[in-house]
Amino acid sequence: MKGVILAGGLGTRLHPLTRVTNKHLLPVYDKPMIYYPIQTLVNAGIRDILVVTGGNNAGDFLRLLGNGKEFGLEEIHYTYQEGEGGIAQALGLAEHFADGEKICVILGDNLIEKNIVKAARDFEAQPEGAKIILKEVPDPQRFGVAVRDGDRVVEILEKPKDPPSNLAVIGIYFYDEKVFEIVKGLKPSARGELEITDVNNAYIARGTMTWEILDGWWTDAGTIASLYRATRLVAEGGANKMDG
Protein backbone atom coordinates (compact mmCIF):
# COMPACT_ATOMS: atom_id res chain seq x y z
CA MET A 1 0.00 0.00 0.00
CA LYS A 2 1.18 3.50 -0.83
CA GLY A 3 0.73 6.70 1.15
CA VAL A 4 -0.53 10.09 -0.02
CA ILE A 5 -0.25 13.23 2.11
CA LEU A 6 -2.42 16.17 1.04
CA ALA A 7 -0.59 19.34 2.03
CA GLY A 8 -1.85 22.05 -0.31
CA GLY A 9 -4.29 24.87 0.29
CA LEU A 10 -3.82 28.47 1.33
CA GLY A 11 -4.41 27.98 5.06
CA THR A 12 -6.55 31.12 5.28
CA ARG A 13 -7.94 30.11 8.69
CA LEU A 14 -4.39 30.45 10.03
CA HIS A 15 -3.74 33.98 8.78
CA PRO A 16 -1.49 35.85 9.41
CA LEU A 17 0.77 32.85 10.11
CA THR A 18 0.28 31.45 6.61
CA ARG A 19 0.79 34.64 4.63
CA VAL A 20 4.46 33.75 4.23
CA THR A 21 4.46 29.95 4.37
CA ASN A 22 2.39 26.82 3.80
CA LYS A 23 0.47 25.87 6.95
CA HIS A 24 1.91 22.35 6.92
CA LEU A 25 5.37 23.84 7.49
CA LEU A 26 4.30 25.60 10.69
CA PRO A 27 5.66 24.14 13.94
CA VAL A 28 3.60 21.87 16.15
CA TYR A 29 5.62 21.79 19.35
CA ASP A 30 9.13 20.71 18.27
CA LYS A 31 8.53 19.57 14.67
CA PRO A 32 7.05 20.96 11.46
CA MET A 33 3.41 19.92 11.06
CA ILE A 34 4.16 17.81 7.96
CA TYR A 35 6.41 15.52 10.03
CA TYR A 36 3.45 14.03 11.90
CA PRO A 37 1.47 12.60 8.95
CA ILE A 38 4.69 11.24 7.44
CA GLN A 39 5.47 9.46 10.71
CA THR A 40 1.91 8.12 10.86
CA LEU A 41 2.37 6.45 7.47
CA VAL A 42 5.85 5.16 8.31
CA ASN A 43 4.60 3.70 11.60
CA ALA A 44 1.94 1.83 9.60
CA GLY A 45 4.63 0.23 7.46
CA ILE A 46 4.07 2.47 4.44
CA ARG A 47 7.33 3.47 2.79
CA ASP A 48 6.24 4.73 -0.65
CA ILE A 49 4.89 8.24 0.00
CA LEU A 50 3.66 11.12 -2.16
CA VAL A 51 3.29 14.69 -0.85
CA VAL A 52 0.75 16.78 -2.75
CA THR A 53 1.32 20.48 -2.16
CA GLY A 54 0.75 23.82 -3.85
CA GLY A 55 0.98 27.58 -3.48
CA ASN A 56 4.10 29.71 -3.41
CA ASN A 57 6.01 27.66 -0.85
CA ALA A 58 5.95 24.22 -2.47
CA GLY A 59 9.72 24.19 -2.89
CA ASP A 60 10.16 24.52 0.86
CA PHE A 61 8.89 20.95 1.31
CA LEU A 62 11.77 19.61 -0.74
CA ARG A 63 14.28 21.70 1.23
CA LEU A 64 12.80 20.49 4.51
CA LEU A 65 12.14 16.82 3.75
CA GLY A 66 14.56 15.96 0.96
CA ASN A 67 14.20 12.24 0.25
CA GLY A 68 12.90 11.44 3.72
CA LYS A 69 16.14 10.12 5.20
CA GLU A 70 15.10 11.39 8.62
CA PHE A 71 12.15 8.98 8.49
CA GLY A 72 14.14 6.02 7.21
CA LEU A 73 12.85 6.45 3.65
CA GLU A 74 14.80 6.09 0.44
CA GLU A 75 12.77 8.78 -1.29
CA ILE A 76 9.66 10.95 -1.07
CA HIS A 77 7.62 11.81 -4.16
CA TYR A 78 6.13 15.26 -4.73
CA THR A 79 3.43 16.69 -6.97
CA TYR A 80 1.88 20.16 -7.31
CA GLN A 81 -1.77 21.19 -7.07
CA GLU A 82 -2.61 24.35 -8.99
CA GLY A 83 -5.25 26.56 -7.42
CA GLU A 84 -7.85 25.61 -4.82
CA GLY A 85 -9.77 22.65 -6.22
CA GLY A 86 -10.44 20.82 -2.97
CA ILE A 87 -9.18 17.72 -1.20
CA ALA A 88 -10.63 15.28 -3.73
CA GLN A 89 -9.03 17.14 -6.63
CA ALA A 90 -5.67 16.98 -4.86
CA LEU A 91 -6.18 13.25 -4.37
CA GLY A 92 -6.83 12.85 -8.09
CA LEU A 93 -3.27 14.03 -8.76
CA ALA A 94 -2.00 10.82 -7.14
CA GLU A 95 -3.44 8.46 -9.77
CA HIS A 96 -0.17 7.80 -11.61
CA PHE A 97 1.71 7.46 -8.33
CA ALA A 98 -0.81 4.91 -7.00
CA ASP A 99 -0.48 2.86 -10.19
CA GLY A 100 -3.40 0.58 -9.34
CA GLU A 101 -2.37 -0.11 -5.73
CA LYS A 102 -4.36 0.57 -2.59
CA ILE A 103 -3.56 3.88 -0.91
CA CYS A 104 -3.73 5.47 2.51
CA VAL A 105 -4.55 9.17 2.26
CA ILE A 106 -3.87 11.54 5.16
CA LEU A 107 -4.52 15.24 5.43
CA GLY A 108 -1.32 17.09 6.21
CA ASP A 109 -2.75 18.86 9.26
CA ASN A 110 -3.94 15.71 11.05
CA LEU A 111 -2.15 14.39 14.14
CA ILE A 112 -2.84 11.23 16.12
CA GLU A 113 -1.56 9.98 19.45
CA LYS A 114 -0.99 6.35 18.58
CA ASN A 115 -1.01 4.63 15.17
CA ILE A 116 -3.15 3.21 12.35
CA VAL A 117 -1.39 -0.14 12.10
CA LYS A 118 -4.56 -2.18 12.70
CA ALA A 119 -6.62 -0.13 10.23
CA ALA A 120 -3.92 -0.49 7.58
CA ARG A 121 -3.70 -4.27 8.05
CA ASP A 122 -7.47 -4.64 8.02
CA PHE A 123 -7.73 -2.66 4.80
CA GLU A 124 -4.96 -4.69 3.17
CA ALA A 125 -7.11 -7.76 3.82
CA GLN A 126 -10.28 -6.06 2.55
CA PRO A 127 -11.10 -7.28 -0.98
CA GLU A 128 -12.21 -3.89 -2.30
CA GLY A 129 -13.61 -0.53 -1.38
CA ALA A 130 -12.59 2.00 1.24
CA LYS A 131 -12.15 2.44 4.97
CA ILE A 132 -12.64 5.52 7.14
CA ILE A 133 -11.62 6.14 10.73
CA LEU A 134 -14.01 7.80 13.17
CA LYS A 135 -13.45 9.61 16.44
CA GLU A 136 -15.84 11.07 19.00
CA VAL A 137 -15.38 14.85 19.18
CA PRO A 138 -17.02 17.66 21.17
CA ASP A 139 -17.55 19.83 18.05
CA PRO A 140 -18.73 17.50 15.25
CA GLN A 141 -20.26 20.39 13.28
CA ARG A 142 -16.71 21.29 12.19
CA PHE A 143 -16.22 17.97 10.36
CA GLY A 144 -17.77 15.29 8.22
CA VAL A 145 -20.06 13.35 10.56
CA ALA A 146 -20.98 9.68 10.27
CA VAL A 147 -24.63 8.64 10.22
CA ARG A 148 -24.92 5.05 11.46
CA ASP A 149 -27.62 2.43 11.22
CA GLY A 150 -26.56 -0.28 13.63
CA ASP A 151 -23.05 -1.32 12.64
CA ARG A 152 -23.22 0.34 9.23
CA VAL A 153 -22.24 3.86 8.26
CA VAL A 154 -25.02 4.85 5.85
CA GLU A 155 -24.02 8.44 5.10
CA ILE A 156 -21.50 11.16 5.89
CA LEU A 157 -22.82 14.68 6.40
CA GLU A 158 -20.37 17.52 5.78
CA LYS A 159 -20.27 20.06 8.61
CA PRO A 160 -23.93 19.59 9.66
CA LYS A 161 -25.51 22.35 11.76
CA ASP A 162 -27.39 19.69 13.75
CA PRO A 163 -25.03 16.67 13.84
CA PRO A 164 -26.75 13.28 14.10
CA SER A 165 -23.79 11.93 16.10
CA ASN A 166 -20.49 13.09 17.56
CA LEU A 167 -18.49 10.72 15.35
CA ALA A 168 -16.24 12.79 13.11
CA VAL A 169 -14.53 11.33 10.06
CA ILE A 170 -10.86 12.03 10.68
CA GLY A 171 -8.56 12.96 7.83
CA ILE A 172 -7.13 9.49 7.25
CA TYR A 173 -8.74 7.43 4.47
CA PHE A 174 -8.02 4.10 2.77
CA TYR A 175 -9.02 3.58 -0.87
CA ASP A 176 -8.72 0.99 -3.60
CA GLU A 177 -7.88 1.91 -7.20
CA LYS A 178 -11.50 2.82 -7.97
CA VAL A 179 -11.15 6.07 -6.05
CA PHE A 180 -9.77 7.85 -9.10
CA GLU A 181 -12.76 6.82 -11.22
CA ILE A 182 -14.99 8.25 -8.47
CA VAL A 183 -13.03 11.53 -8.30
CA LYS A 184 -13.34 12.01 -12.06
CA GLY A 185 -17.11 11.71 -11.76
CA LEU A 186 -17.52 14.31 -9.00
CA LYS A 187 -19.14 17.68 -9.48
CA PRO A 188 -17.93 20.76 -7.56
CA SER A 189 -19.76 21.59 -4.36
CA ALA A 190 -21.36 24.95 -3.57
CA ARG A 191 -17.94 26.27 -2.64
CA GLY A 192 -16.52 25.23 -6.00
CA GLU A 193 -14.41 22.31 -4.76
CA LEU A 194 -14.38 18.53 -5.17
CA GLU A 195 -15.24 17.19 -1.74
CA ILE A 196 -13.72 14.15 -0.06
CA THR A 197 -17.07 13.54 1.66
CA ASP A 198 -18.60 12.94 -1.78
CA VAL A 199 -15.89 10.34 -2.46
CA ASN A 200 -16.67 8.56 0.80
CA ASN A 201 -20.42 8.66 0.20
CA ALA A 202 -19.87 7.12 -3.24
CA TYR A 203 -18.17 4.13 -1.60
CA ILE A 204 -21.00 3.92 0.96
CA ALA A 205 -23.53 3.85 -1.89
CA ARG A 206 -21.60 0.96 -3.44
CA GLY A 207 -21.70 -0.95 -0.16
CA THR A 208 -17.89 -1.24 0.05
CA MET A 209 -17.09 1.19 2.89
CA THR A 210 -15.82 -0.09 6.24
CA TRP A 211 -14.94 1.90 9.34
CA GLU A 212 -13.39 1.73 12.76
CA ILE A 213 -12.91 3.94 15.80
CA LEU A 214 -9.50 5.52 16.43
CA ASP A 215 -7.75 4.67 19.69
CA GLY A 216 -6.11 7.64 21.38
CA TRP A 217 -6.48 11.33 20.67
CA TRP A 218 -6.77 12.97 17.28
CA THR A 219 -6.77 16.58 16.21
CA ASP A 220 -6.43 18.67 13.13
CA ALA A 221 -4.28 21.80 13.21
CA GLY A 222 -6.01 23.94 10.60
CA THR A 223 -7.20 26.78 12.83
CA ILE A 224 -5.46 28.88 15.45
CA ALA A 225 -7.37 27.08 18.20
CA SER A 226 -6.67 23.58 16.87
CA LEU A 227 -3.01 24.41 16.16
CA TYR A 228 -2.69 25.42 19.80
CA ARG A 229 -4.51 22.25 20.88
CA ALA A 230 -2.25 20.08 18.73
CA THR A 231 0.85 21.71 20.19
CA ARG A 232 -0.40 21.18 23.73
CA LEU A 233 -1.33 17.53 23.10
CA VAL A 234 2.07 16.75 21.58
CA ALA A 235 3.90 18.58 24.37
CA GLU A 236 1.98 16.71 27.05
CA GLY A 237 1.97 13.22 25.62
CA GLY A 238 3.73 12.95 22.29
CA ALA A 239 2.27 11.74 19.01
CA ASN A 240 2.50 8.80 16.62
CA LYS A 241 3.62 6.35 19.27
CA MET A 242 4.27 2.78 18.19
CA ASP A 243 2.74 1.21 21.30
CA GLY A 244 -0.92 0.10 21.20
MARDODREN-397324 format. One record per atom (N, C-alpha, C): x, y, z. Coordinates in steps of 0.02 Angstrom, whole numbers, plus 32768, in hexadecimal, padded with zeros to 4 digits. Atoms other than C-alpha are relative to their C-alpha. Layout:
MARDODREN-397324
XYZ;...
end
This chain:
MARDODREN-397324
802A7FC48000;800080008000;802C803F8000;7FDB7FC18005;803B80AF7FD6;7FDE8036802A;801B7FCA7FD6;8024814F803A;7FFF80427FDA;80087FBF801F;7FE681F87FFF;7FF080338036;800C7FCA7FD0;7FF38296806A;7FEA803E7FD9;801B7FC68021;7F8783288034;8012803E8029;7FE47FC87FDB;7FE283C78066;7FFF80407FD6;80077FC38028;7FA4844E7FF0;7FD680338025;802D7FCE7FE2;7F2984DC800E;8024803F8015;7FE57FBE7FED;7F4185908043;8002800A804B;7FFD7FF97FB7;7F24857780FD;7FE480428019;801A7FBD7FEF;7EB886148108;7FE880048048;80187FFF7FBA;7E7385E181B3;803A800B8031;7FC57FF67FD6;7F2585F281F5;802380427FF1;7FE37FBD800A;7F4586A381B7;800580238044;7FCC7FEC802F;7FB5870181D7;803B7FCF7FFC;7FC7802E7FFE;8026866A81FA;80117FE57FBB;7FF680218041;800E8624814A;800780317FC6;7FF57FD18037;802886C480E7;80457FF97FE2;7FBC80078019;80DF869780D4;80177FB87FFA;7FEC80468005;80DF85DA80DB;7FC27FD37FFA;803580338001;8077853D80BE;7FF17FEA8047;801280107FBB;8017850D815B;80217FC08018;7FE480417FEC;8060845D815A;804A80048012;7FBA7FF47FEC;810D84A88177;800480248043;80007FE07FBE;80D785008217;80147FCE8036;7FED802F7FCA;811B84B782B9;7FC67FE9802A;802C801C7FCD;80B484458327;802F7FE58036;7FD0800C7FCA;8119844283C8;804780017FE3;7FBA7FFE8013;81C8840C8392;800E7FE77FB9;7FF680188045;81AA83D282DD;7FD280267FD1;802F7FE58032;81608418823D;7FC37FD37FFB;803F80258003;80AA83E48229;80047FC47FD1;7FFE80348033;80D0837B818E;80237FC18019;7FDD803A7FE5;8140830881F5;7FD07FCC801D;802D802D7FDC;80AC82BE8253;7FDB7FD07FD1;80208030802D;8049827681C0;80327FD17FDE;7FCE802D801C;80EA82328174;800F7FC88032;7FF080337FCE;811281D98218;7FC67FD08009;803A802C7FFC;80608196821F;80027FCA7FCB;7FFB80308036;807781438176;803A7FCF800B;7FC5802B7FF5;81258102819F;7FF27FCE8038;8010802D7FC9;80E680B98244;7FD17FC87FEA;802E8033801A;8061805B81E0;80217FD37FCD;7FDC802B802E;80E7800B8175;7FFF80187FB8;80057FE58044;80CB807B80DE;804080287FF1;7FBE7FE28010;816F80AE808B;800080267FBE;80047FDF8042;813880EC7FDF;7FCE80398008;802A7FC77FEB;80F4819C8000;800480397FCE;80067FC5802B;80B7822C7F94;7FE6803A8029;80197FC37FE2;80A482DE7FD5;7FE3802C7FCA;80227FD3802F;802583477F76;7FFE80458021;80007FBD7FE3;804284007F94;7FF080337FCA;80117FCC8030;802584A77F40;80148044801B;7FF17FBD7FE8;803185637F52;804680167FF0;7FBF7FE1800F;80CD85CE7F55;80397FE28027;7FCB801B7FD5;812D85677FD5;800C7FB67FF6;7FFA8048800C;812984BB7F85;80497FE98003;7FB980138000;81E684BA7F70;801D7FF78045;7FE780067FBC;81FC84CA802B;7FF97FB9801B;800880467FEA;81BC84178042;803D7FD77FEC;7FC580248017;824D83D57FDB;803D8012802A;7FC77FEB7FD7;82CA843D803E;7FFC7FE38046;8009801B7FBD;8280840080E1;80077FB58004;800680497FFC;825F834980BB;80337FDA7FD8;7FD28024802C;82D8831E8030;7FE17FBE7FE9;801980428013;82C68264800C;7FE57FD8803C;801E80217FC7;8285823C80BA;80307FD6802A;7FCE80277FDB;832781FA8104;7FF28001804B;800E7FFA7FB9;82F3823981AF;7FCB7FCF8018;803680307FEF;825F81C181A9;80127FB97FEB;7FEC80428015;82C3812D8169;7FE97FEE7FB9;8018800C8043;8282814280B7;803980097FCD;7FCF7FF88036;82E481318016;7FF0803C7FD5;80157FC58026;827E81B77FC0;7FBA80148012;80447FE67FFC;81E382247FCA;7FEE801D7FBD;80177FE58040;817D824F7F30;7FD88040800E;80237FC07FFA;813382FB7F13;7FD7800E7FC1;80267FE68039;80AB83437EA4;7FDF80408014;80167FBB7FF4;805E83F07E93;7FB780087FEC;80467FF0800D;7FA784247E9F;7FFA804A7FEF;800A7FBB8014;7F7E84C17E3F;7FBC80188019;803E7FE37FEA;7EFA85307E8D;7FE27FDD803C;802480197FC6;7E7785017F0F;7FC77FD47FE9;8034802B801B;7E17846C7EC9;7FE27FD18032;801B802C7FCE;7DF684117F6B;802A7FC2800D;7FDA803B7FEB;7E3583767FC4;7FFB7FC87FCC;800880378030;7DED82FC7F46;8026800E7FBF;7FD87FF0803C;7E3D83597EB4;804A7FF2800D;7FBB800E7FEF;7EE483517F0D;800F7FB57FFF;7FF980488000;7ECB82977F26;80057FE57FB9;7FFF80168046;7EAA82837E6B;804480057FE0;7FBD7FF7801B;7F5C82BE7E4A;802E7FC48010;7FD780397FEB;7F9C821D7E9B;7FF47FC27FD7;8013803C8026;7F5481A77E17;803D7FDC7FE4;7FC68021801F;7FF781867DBB;802F7FE48036;7FD780187FC8;805581757E60;7FE47FBF801B;801F803B7FE3;7FD880F67EA2;80087FC37FD2;7FF380348032;7FE8808F7E02;7FD97FC0800F;802B803A7FF6;7F56801D7E2D;80037FE18045;7FFA801C7FBD;7F8A7FFA7EE1;7FCF80238030;80267FE07FCA;7F26801D7F7F;80298039801D;7FDD7FC77FE4;7F4E80C27FD2;7FE280138044;80157FDF7FC2;7F458112807E;800B804A7FF6;7FFE7FB7800A;7F1C81CB8071;7FFA80228044;80037FDC7FC1;7F3F82418102;8006804B7FF3;7FFB7FB78006;7F1E82FA810F;803C80188028;7FC07FEB7FE3;7FBE83568137;7FFC80248042;80077FDE7FC0;7F7683AF81CF;7FE17FD38035;801E80307FD0;7F3B83118229;80367FDF802A;7FD1801F7FD1;7F9582D082C3;7FDA7FCD802A;801D80327FD5;7F7282328326;80317FEC8037;7FD680137FC7;7FB281F383CD;80247FBE7FF4;7FE580448004;7FCE813D83A1;80117FEE7FB8;7FEF80138044;7FCE80E882F7;7FC37FE27FDC;8036801C8029;7F6280A1826A;80147FBB7FE5;7FE780418017;7FBA7FF9825D;7FC77FCF7FF5;803780308007;7F1C7F93827B;7FD480127FC4;802A7FEB8038;7EB57FF98200;80217FF07FBD;7FDB800E803E;7F3C7FE7817B;7FFF7FB67FF0;80008048800B;7F477F2B8192;7FBB7FE77FED;804480158010;7E8B7F188191;7FEE80137FB8;80107FEB8044;7E7E7F7B80F0;80267FD87FCC;7FDA802B802E;7F087F16809E;7FDB7FBF7FF4;8025803F8006;7E9C7E7C80BF;7FBB80097FE2;80427FF2801B;7DFE7ED18080;80017FF87FB4;7FFD800E8048;7DD57E947FCF;7FFC803E7FD4;80097FC48029;7D9E7F3E7F8D;7FE28037802B;80247FCB7FDF;7D577FE57FBB;802C80318025;7FDF7FCB7FDA;7D8A8064803E;7FF77FF4804A;800780027FB7;7DA0807A80F9;800A8047801A;7FF77FC17FDD;7D8881148165;800B7FF2804A;7FF480057FB9;7DBB81338218;7FD880378022;802C7FD17FDD;7D4381868292;801B800E8046;7FED7FED7FBC;7D5F81E18336;7FCB802C801F;80307FD57FDD;7CE8822A83B6;80218043800F;7FE67FBD7FF6;7CFF82E683BF;7FCA802C8021;80317FD47FE0;7CAD83738422;7FE080327FD0;80187FCE8030;7C9283E08387;7FF87FE17FBA;800680248040;7C58836B82FB;7FE9802C7FC6;80177FD48036;7C0B83FC8298;803A801C7FD7;7FC57FE88026;7CBD84288261;80167FCE7FCB;7FE480368028;7CD583838206;7FCA7FDB7FD8;802E8030801C;7C8882FD819B;7FE97FD28038;801C80267FC8;7C15829C8210;7FDF7FC07FE6;801B80408016;7BE781E48201;7FB97FF6801A;804480157FEE;7B3081B081FF;80017FB48000;7FFE80487FFB;7B2280FD823D;7FBB7FE28006;803B802A7FF8;7A9B80798231;80197FBD8019;7FE1803C7FE3;7AD07FF282A9;804C80037FF8;7FB88003800A;7B7F7FBE8278;8016801E7FBD;7FEF7FE58042;7B77801181CD;8001804C8001;80017FB9800F;7BA880C1819D;7FD980087FBF;802C7FFA803A;7B1D80F38125;800780427FDB;7FF67FC08021;7B4F81A680FF;803280298028;7FD57FCF7FDE;7BCD822E8127;7FE580457FEE;80197FBC8009;7B8B82DE8140;80398031800B;7FC97FD17FFC;7C05836C8121;7FED803D8029;80097FC77FD3;7C0B83EB81AF;7FB5800F800E;80477FF57FF4;7B5483D481E3;7FF38030803A;80117FD27FCA;7B04845D824C;7FE47FDB803C;801D80287FCB;7AA783D982B0;80197FB87FF8;7FE08042800C;7B1D834182B4;7FD77FC7801C;8026803A7FE9;7AC6829882C1;80287FD58030;7FD580247FD1;7B5A82558325;803D802B800E;7FC27FDC7FF2;7BFF828E836E;803C7FDC7FE3;7FCB80268020;7C63821882FF;801980247FC2;7FE17FDD8038;7CD4827F8290;80297FD07FD5;7FD48025802D;7D29823681F7;804480248001;7FBE7FDF7FFD;7DE1825A8216;80207FFE7FBB;7FE17FF88041;7E5482888188;80327FCA7FED;7FD8803A8016;7E9B81DA816A;7FD17FD07FDE;802E80288028;7E4B817480E0;80277FC97FDB;7FE380378027;7E6F80CD808A;7FD47FF47FC3;80268009803F;7E3D80B37FD4;80207FCC7FD4;7FE6802A8036;7E4C80327F4C;800880297FC1;7FF07FDC803E;7E76805F7E98;7FC480237FE1;803C7FE2801D;7DC1808D7E72;7FF480488016;800A7FBC7FE7;7DD281307ED1;800A80347FC9;7FF27FCE8033;7E1781887E39;7FC880057FCC;803C8000802A;7D8281557DCF;7FC980298022;80337FDA7FDB;7D12819D7E58;8010804A7FFE;7FED7FBA8001;7D7482407E61;7FF080207FBD;800D7FE58043;7D6582587DA5;7FB6800D7FF4;80487FF78009;7CA8824A7DB4;7FE08032802F;801C7FD07FD0;7C9482CB7E3E;7FF080437FDF;80107FBC8014;7C4383747E26;8012802F803A;7FED7FD17FCB;7C80840E7E86;7FC5800F802F;80327FEE7FCE;7C2484387F26;7FEE80497FFA;80157FB98000;7BD484E07F4E;803B802E8007;7FC67FD47FF8;7C7F85227F7C;80337FF67FC7;7FD68007803C;7CC684ED7ED4;80387FCE8004;7FCA80317FF6;7D30845B7F12;7FE57FB97FF9;801180477FFF;7D31839F7EFE;800A7FE68047;8000800F7FB9;7D06835C7FA9;80117FB7800E;7FEE80457FEC;7D5282C37FFD;7FC47FDC801E;803D801F7FE6;7CAA82A58053;7FD87FE07FC8;8024801D8039;7C5E82877FA7;80217FBF7FEA;7FDC803E8010;7CE582057F85;7FEB7FC98030;801180327FCE;7CBF81AC8028;7FB77FE97FF9;804680128009;7C0381B1800A;7FF67FD57FC2;8004802B803B;7C1F81647F5E;80107FB78012;7FEE80447FEA;7C7480CE7FB0;7FC87FE3802C;803880177FD7;7BE680C48030;7FC77FE87FD4;80368012802D;7B6880C17FA2;800E7FBD7FDD;7FED803F8020;7BC880307F54;80017FC68031;800080347FCD;7BC37FD17FF8;80457FE4800F;7FBC801A7FF6;7C817FC28003;8029802A8031;7FDE7FD77FCE;7CA9803B8090;80017FDD8044;7FFB80187FBB;7CE97FFC8138;80198039802C;7FEB7FCB7FD2;7D15805F81D3;80187FE18041;7FEF80127FBC;7D638057827E;800D803E8029;7FF67FC87FD2;7D7B80C58316;804A80068011;7FB97FF47FF0;7E2581148335;800B7FFA804B;7FEB80037FBB;7E7C80EA83D8;80308039800E;7FD47FC87FF0;7ECF817E842D;7FE580417FE3;80197FC08017;7EBC8236840A;800F800D7FB6;7FF67FE88045;7EAE82888360;7FEE804A7FFE;80137FBB800C;7EAD833D832A;801880167FBC;7FE47FDE803A;7EBE83A58290;8026803D801B;7FDA7FC57FEA;7F2A84428295;7FF580387FCD;800F7FD28037;7ED384AD8212;7FE680438015;80157FBF7FE7;7E98853B8281;802F80148039;7FD57FEA7FC9;7EEF85A48305;7FF37FD7803E;801280267FC4;7E8F854A838E;80197FB87FFC;7FEC80468005;7EB2849B834B;804C7FF97FFA;7FB680018001;7F6A84C58328;801B80038047;7FEC7FFC7FBA;7F7A84F783DE;7FF27FBE8024;801280407FE0;7F1F84588414;80307FCA7FEC;7FD180338018;7F8F83EC83A8;804480078023;7FBF7FF37FE0;802B843E83F1;7FFE7FE98049;800680137FBA;7FEC842384A2;7FFD7FB48008;800580487FFC;7FBE836D8483;80437FDE7FF4;7FBE801D800E;806883468437;802F800D803A;7FD37FEF7FC9;80C383A184C3;7FF27FD6803E;801280267FC3;806383438549;80097FB67FF9;7FFF80498005;806282958501;801E7FE37FC2;7FE3801A803E;80BA8287845A;7FCC7FEF7FCC;802D80138036;8071824B83B7;80207FC87FD8;7FE98035802D;807D81B8833F;802A7FCB8024;7FDC80347FDA;80B5813D83C4;7FF67FBC7FDF;80058042801C;80D6808B838E;7FDD7FCE802E;8023802E7FD3;8089803D8429;7FB680057FF3;80468008800E;7FD280058424;7FD9803F7FFD;
end
